């Protein structure tokens, strides 16, 4: 892979798009102290080089009756890994699947309406692979924090800077349902290859005004919470790690202080609070493995005796990532 060098304007553009995916070219030009022409050229280049892979709508799964379950599986026969990966990717409930630095291990996320349904899905997948999965760990996500790519413009590891409204809690809300029209539009916008909806009109019977009106209505009903750009971390010359922790939560106050401290580490882009095998995990983007080790050392020094078990895995390849998988669109 050819190394792609990002300058300060590239990084600022990525940061601002990550923070506000609907930001205009004019606003980006002002924020980067650049010209509209230069910003347009750079955005086009970021899409063409694959640094910005696509933009996708993030849906409120609670509204549609789904929960997020994270899973960790071990494959018994590495020669069957491609077949197993294909079985996971094609399953309509699998939203995320990655290969990690640990031998014969896959990590992922599935959407299900209950823990029983989650187990049924994983049992069905195991049977479809001729029982070539020898270990499965699962955790239910009940709260998450989407912190974004803050490290792009903030060099210090620790900062008070945080995104507003980063917390998303799955507390149970009133159910809502998608119409056939809404499903059709969402299907066509689940992977936008540019920061515009214009090309969607070519694949539907709706004009841009109708599409925008429908999206505004979905946002009003809190079904779409936002649009999120998906970046290729490797092409940005960063390594991607997932750290899972088993903790001893002594009090709610200590837990909140721990989460708040994780917020302050700019290299952390995402935090999940969970029930099950693990209590918490977080994704981190760093230049090298030592950065991850150093951050973990500081965390353990800051909160001694809080972490009873940890698992550190580098994510090497992402096979699938999308919130609008088929089971959601059928809801």
C-alpha positions, 0 to 999 in steps of 0.5 A: 500500500502506498503511504498517503501523507496527510497535511494539516488541512487534510487532518482538519477536514477529516476532524470537522467532517467526523464532528459534523458530517453535514458541514458545508464546503464553505464552512470547511474552507473557513475552519481550515483557512483555505479556499473553497476550491482547495477544500473541494479538491482535498475532499475529492482526493480523500474519497478517491484514495479511500481514506474516507470510505463512505458515510452512513446513517447511524440509527437508534436501534432501541427505536427499532427494537434491537440491542447490540451484542459484541462477540469474540470467537475462536476458530478451530480450523484456520483452513476453514477461516474464509468459509466461516468469515463468509457465513458471518458476513452474509448473515443479516444480523451481523453488523461488524466483523474484523480479523485481529492479531490473535491467531484464529480469532474474530471479533464482531457485533450483531443486532438482535431483539433479545439475548435468546435471539443472539444465542440462536443466531450464533448457534445457527452460524456455528452449525453452518460452519460444521461446528468449526467455532470452538469458543464464543464470548458475548457481551450486551452493550448498554451504553456507548460513547462516540468520541471521534477522531480527536487525535487528528488535531490534538497532539497531546494524549490527555485533554479536556476536549470532548464532543458534545452528546457523545453518550448513547444509552440503550435505556428502552424507548417507545418502538417505531417502525419503518415504512416501505418507502423509508426502508428503500431510501435507507437501503440506498443511503447506507453507504454514501460514496460522497458527502452528497445525496444527489446520486441517490436520486438515480437509484430511487423514484424520489427527488432530492427534496423528497429524500431530504424531507424523509431524512428530516422526518427520520431524524425528528423521530430519532430513528436516524441520530446522525450521519457518520463518515467511515475512515480507513485508519490504516491509510491514515497511517494509524494502528487500530486496537480494541482493549476489553476490560473486566473490572471491579466496579466498586461504586457508580461514582468510580465507574463514572470517573473511569469513563470520564478519564477515558474520555480525556484520552484523545487516542480513544475514539469509542467506548462501550459499557457492557454486560457479559464477558467484558464490562467495558471496551474501547477502540484506540488509534495510535502510531505504534503498539507502544503507545497503546501499552503506555496508555494502558500503563497510565490507566492502571496506575490511575485506577489501581485494582480496578481492572481484574482482566484485560484483552488487547487486540490489534484489528488487522482487517475489517470485513463488514461494518454497517448499522443498516444491515438487512435485519434492521431494514426489515423491522 
